[in-house]
Amino acid sequence: MTKKTIESSMVLFYQIEDKSKSSQDVRAQKNAKWDFFNSEKKLSHVYSNFEYPNSDDFDEWCKHVDSIAIDFQRKFNPTVATLELCNISQFNYWNDTLSEFMDAIKDYLEQREKLHELSGISEKSARRFLFLVPVFASHKPRVYIDGSNGCVNVDVMTRDNGILSTQISENGQVHYSYVAQNKNLYKITGTAKFKDSRDFIKFNKVLQML
Amino acid sequence: MTRGKLALTKITTGKASRYIKPRWLVSDNISTEAFDLREGTPPETYVSHFMVEGKDDTDLFKSAYNIISTKITKCHVGTIALLDVPETLALVNDEEEPFIDFIEQGLPHCGLIYVTRSQEDIQEAKATLCFLARKKMRSARDIADNVATTEKLSEK
């Protein structure tokens, strides 16, 4: 292995350990990933497969998300929880992010019972966030609902002590801003626009800069 | 999403303190939710801060705690962050049109308002505010202990 490859493999090892789960399925997935890692594919290919979902699984996930009804008019929409039942091999790695989202919804609905002026949760934004769950999953996102427009916001703390702040709008736009320090404070801000749900996987282009 | 249509007196100097709820703190990082418009009675147009005074950080945090503890019961469970107003305005408002302002709301109470309509700009402002706020923050419990110790010493 070259020095660069060894360094990168340490990063990969850390990510695998960090997501340790006890179930046999997860162990089997880990072993499969190690087999994959040991193959002679290019490092960039290996890295992208560790970090992000493969395209087929992502398309399958989008189908699941498209198939559920999302309605936050009532206390909580139980059909979102049914996403946990999806039969996608990578799902165990995404489940924490889905749980984080459901906690954010419950928290917001509780607050809204006290503060009625808070915006209702945007179901369009919520669905678009759900498309993005596999993309955010490896970044330990913190999810909350913006009280002024009901859209889903996602924060990601980065390895270089920076902050990525994103808002998933209703119309397929993801507004993002990454703020960190080098010699001075620097910011990378923009809007990603997606017209097809299966293209949300390409938001990993933004996350790869972190 | 313009949040600041009130024509109030702007604040451009001094230090502003912000109470950070426990759930906004994730491993010593502040979530941008801390600068989201959410609390208070309608119309909710600003993010509440309190202007503080003091000769050093210890004084500033004490000043913040003394104010915030009268407004928020059980504030000791959270954290207090300090923002230097001129520095914050300079680093957040780094384009031709400003993104934020601090306005008087009956001092020491002041409000941070978003004066941009662009969601991109608001995300940037919130991320920058979190970045700056986490540079100077202390647990309210630690500040309270410090205040109590100081009071005991002064009684002797």
Interface residues (C-beta under 8 A of the other chain):
Chain A: D107 Q111 L115 E117 L118 R142 Y144 D146 G147 S148 N149 N153 D155 M157 G162 I163 L164 S165 T166 Q167 S169 H175 Y176 S177 Y178 V179 A180 Q181 L185 K187 T189 G190 T191
Chain B: M1 R3 R23 V26 S27 N29 S31 T32 E33 D36 L37 R38 E39 P42 P43 E44 L91 D94 Q119 E120 D121 I122 Q123 E124 K126 A127 T128 C130 F131
